[in-house]
Amino acid sequence: MRGGGVSDDGGRATCCFCYKLIRLEEDGYAMRVRLASLSDLHTRQEMYTHSACLRERLYSGFNVWWE
C-alpha cells in the first residue's frame, strides 16, 4: 500500500513531519509508519519519517528501539 510520501520512481520517501526527502545513508533509523484502525487492524495508510522527527514528537519517556 502506497501513500503518504512515496514516489513511484524508485521508492524515495518524504518525511510526514518535515516534508523533506529521507536519505537512508544519512538516517539509517528512518521509519515507515503504518496506520491501522484498532477495530480491524488493517493498514489504511503508510507514512515515512526521519528518526529525529519522530523522536521529537513522541513523549520523552516513550522507549524506541534504536535508542
C-alpha positions, 0 to 999 in steps of 0.5 A: 500500500502506497501513500503518504510520501512515496514516489513511484520512481524508485521508492524515495520517501518524504518525511510526514513531519518535515516534508523533506526527502529521507536519505537512508545513508544519512538516517539509517533509523528512518521509519515507515509508519503504518496506520491501522484502525484498532477495530480491524487492524488493517493498514489504511495508510503508510507514512515515512519519517526521519528518526529525529522527527519522530523522536521529537514528537513522541513523549520523552519517556516513550522507549524506541528501539534504536535508542 
